[in-house]
Amino acid sequence: MFKLFLDPGHGGTDSGAVGNGIMEKNITLQIALKIRDILSAEYSDVSILMSRTADTFPSLSDRTNAANSWGADYFLSIHINAGGGTGFESYVYPGVGAPTTTYQSTIHSEVMKLNQLTDRGKKQSDLHVLRESNMPALLTENGFIDNGNDAAKMQSATWIENVARGHVNGLASTFNLQKKSGAVYHTVVSGDTVYSLSRQYGSTIDQIKTWNNLDDNYTIYVGQVLRVK
């Protein structure tokens, strides 16, 4: 059983970064809940404990203490950046080696395939959740809330789904997670459309949209994994 501690940053009285009419605490929770839902629906032998599932504020110590007490295999903290930049970056604790850095590389790469953001690189920082967690830990910064282009993506359900899916794909590859039987998934290649996939797999367009949380303005991307049956 793979035990993931999933940490949506900030919450409650701590809004996190704010910009373009949205708050970091809300976007991190949306991404984290979607990661939980995808993992729970599609993968076997995965147990997930979240630091929060609503607009509450557990302290930083609350978060790492809970993960340590539970005996998590991995700590994943989801954040949104600010400060005038743009793009995606990930962090591990300074000076750690494999397997933590190997895990970082795999998850970072998978998220970058789907998030439509520029790559700011794999980094290291002395952050509480990375320092005080007893297990390998990663913190991701998923775009800049004070950048208009990044913030516009954050307000799209399809983007939230894609970012979550990128994290899930990275976790699945890193920890060799096994798909549940029954549902069928398709990795999008050039030329695929929801219509063509519906014809190929015998599902309806509406079914594929519902299974993958595609809104009316959806776009699908090469490398994206869709449930198609």
C-alpha positions in Angstrom: 0.0 0.0 0.0 1.4 3.4 -1.1 0.7 6.1 1.5 0.6 9.6 0.2 0.3 12.6 2.4 -1.2 15.4 0.3 -0.8 19.0 1.5 -2.8 21.8 -0.2 -0.9 24.9 0.9 -2.3 27.6 3.1 -6.0 27.8 3.9 -8.4 29.4 6.4 -7.1 32.7 7.6 -4.0 32.3 5.5 -5.0 33.0 1.9 -1.5 32.5 0.6 -0.6 34.6 -2.5 -3.4 36.7 -4.0 -3.7 38.2 -7.5 -6.1 38.7 -10.4 -9.1 38.1 -8.2 -8.1 34.7 -6.9 -6.4 33.2 -3.8 -3.7 30.6 -3.6 -5.5 28.7 -0.9 -8.4 27.9 -3.2 -6.4 26.8 -6.2 -4.1 24.6 -4.1 -7.1 22.9 -2.6 -8.8 22.4 -6.0 -5.6 20.8 -7.4 -5.0 18.6 -4.4 -8.6 17.3 -4.2 -8.4 16.4 -7.9 -5.2 14.5 -7.3 -6.9 12.6 -4.5 -9.9 11.9 -6.7 -7.9 10.6 -9.7 -5.7 8.4 -7.6 -8.6 7.0 -5.6 -10.7 6.3 -8.8 -8.0 4.9 -11.0 -5.3 3.3 -8.9 -5.2 0.3 -6.6 -3.4 0.1 -3.2 -3.2 3.8 -2.6 -4.0 5.4 0.7 -4.2 9.2 0.9 -4.2 11.5 3.9 -4.7 15.2 3.3 -3.6 18.0 5.6 -7.0 19.7 4.8 -10.0 19.0 2.7 -11.7 22.4 3.2 -10.9 26.0 3.9 -9.1 25.4 7.2 -5.6 26.2 8.3 -3.5 23.5 9.9 -0.2 24.9 11.1 3.0 23.8 9.3 3.8 21.6 12.3 0.3 20.1 12.2 1.0 19.1 8.6 4.4 17.4 9.1 3.4 15.9 12.5 0.4 14.3 10.8 2.4 12.9 8.0 5.1 11.6 10.3 2.7 10.0 12.7 0.8 8.3 9.9 4.0 6.9 8.4 3.5 8.3 5.0 5.7 7.1 2.1 5.7 10.5 0.4 4.8 14.1 1.2 3.5 16.2 -1.6 2.8 19.9 -1.0 0.9 21.9 -3.6 1.4 25.7 -3.9 1.0 28.6 -6.2 3.7 31.2 -6.7 3.8 35.0 -6.8 6.4 37.8 -7.2 6.4 38.8 -10.8 7.5 35.7 -12.6 5.8 33.0 -14.6 6.0 29.2 -14.8 6.4 26.0 -12.8 9.1 25.0 -10.4 9.5 22.2 -7.8 11.5 22.0 -4.5 13.2 19.5 -2.3 15.2 20.0 0.8 18.8 21.2 0.2 21.5 18.5 0.0 19.2 15.6 -0.3 20.1 12.9 -2.7 18.4 9.9 -4.3 15.7 8.8 -4.1 14.2 12.2 -3.3 15.9 14.0 -6.2 14.9 11.1 -8.5 11.3 11.4 -7.5 11.5 15.1 -8.0 12.8 14.7 -11.5 10.1 12.3 -12.6 7.2 14.2 -11.1 8.5 17.5 -12.3 8.8 16.1 -15.9 5.2 14.7 -15.9 3.7 17.9 -14.6 5.5 19.9 -17.3 3.9 17.8 -20.0 0.4 19.0 -19.1 0.5 22.3 -17.4 1.2 24.7 -20.3 3.6 26.7 -18.2 7.3 27.6 -18.7 9.8 25.4 -16.8 11.6 27.3 -14.1 13.5 24.2 -13.0 14.0 21.8 -10.2 15.2 23.6 -7.1 16.0 23.2 -3.4 14.9 25.2 -0.4 14.9 25.0 3.4 11.1 24.9 3.8 9.4 23.5 6.9 7.4 20.8 5.1 10.5 19.6 3.3 12.8 19.8 6.4 10.5 18.3 9.1 8.9 15.5 7.1 10.5 12.1 7.8 9.8 10.8 4.4 10.8 12.0 0.9 9.0 15.3 0.2 8.3 17.6 -2.7 6.7 21.0 -3.0 5.4 22.2 -6.3 4.8 25.9 -7.3 2.2 25.7 -10.1 2.3 29.1 -11.8 2.2 32.7 -10.7 -1.1 34.1 -9.4 0.1 37.7 -10.1 0.8 36.9 -13.7 -2.3 37.4 -15.9 -1.6 34.5 -18.3 -0.8 32.0 -15.5 -3.8 33.2 -13.4 -6.2 32.8 -16.4 -5.2 29.1 -16.6 -5.8 28.7 -12.9 -9.5 29.6 -13.4 -10.0 26.8 -15.9 -11.3 23.4 -14.6 -9.5 21.8 -17.5 -6.2 23.3 -16.4 -6.8 22.2 -12.8 -7.5 18.7 -14.1 -4.3 18.7 -16.2 -2.1 19.9 -13.4 -3.5 17.3 -11.1 -3.1 14.6 -13.8 0.5 15.6 -14.3 1.2 15.1 -10.6 -0.7 11.7 -10.6 1.2 10.5 -13.7 4.5 11.4 -11.9 3.5 9.6 -8.7 2.3 6.6 -10.7 5.6 6.3 -12.6 7.7 7.0 -9.5 6.0 4.5 -7.2 4.9 1.9 -9.9 1.2 2.4 -9.0 -1.1 0.0 -10.7 -4.3 0.9 -12.6 -7.6 -0.5 -11.5 -9.2 -2.9 -13.9 -12.3 -1.9 -15.9 -11.8 1.6 -17.0 -9.8 2.2 -20.2 -7.4 5.1 -20.6 -5.8 6.7 -23.7 -2.7 8.8 -24.0 -3.5 11.7 -26.4 -1.4 11.8 -29.6 -1.4 14.3 -32.4 -4.7 14.3 -34.3 -6.8 12.9 -31.5 -10.1 14.6 -30.7 -12.8 13.7 -28.2 -15.0 12.9 -31.2 -12.4 10.5 -32.7 -11.8 8.9 -29.4 -15.6 8.4 -28.8 -15.8 6.6 -32.2 -12.6 4.5 -31.5 -13.7 3.3 -28.0 -17.5 3.3 -28.4 -18.2 5.9 -25.7 -20.1 9.1 -26.1 -18.5 12.5 -26.3 -20.5 13.5 -23.1 -19.2 10.4 -21.3 -15.6 11.3 -22.1 -16.1 14.9 -21.1 -17.7 13.9 -17.8 -15.1 11.2 -16.9 -12.3 13.8 -17.5 -14.0 16.9 -16.1 -13.8 18.7 -19.5 -15.8 21.9 -19.5 -17.4 23.4 -22.6 -14.2 25.3 -23.4 -11.9 22.2 -23.1 -8.7 21.6 -25.0 -6.9 18.3 -25.0 -3.2 18.1 -25.2 -0.6 15.6 -26.6 0.5 13.5 -23.7 -2.7 14.0 -21.7 -4.2 10.7 -20.3 -8.0 10.5 -20.8 -10.4 8.0 -19.6 -12.2 6.9 -22.8 -14.3 3.9 -21.7 
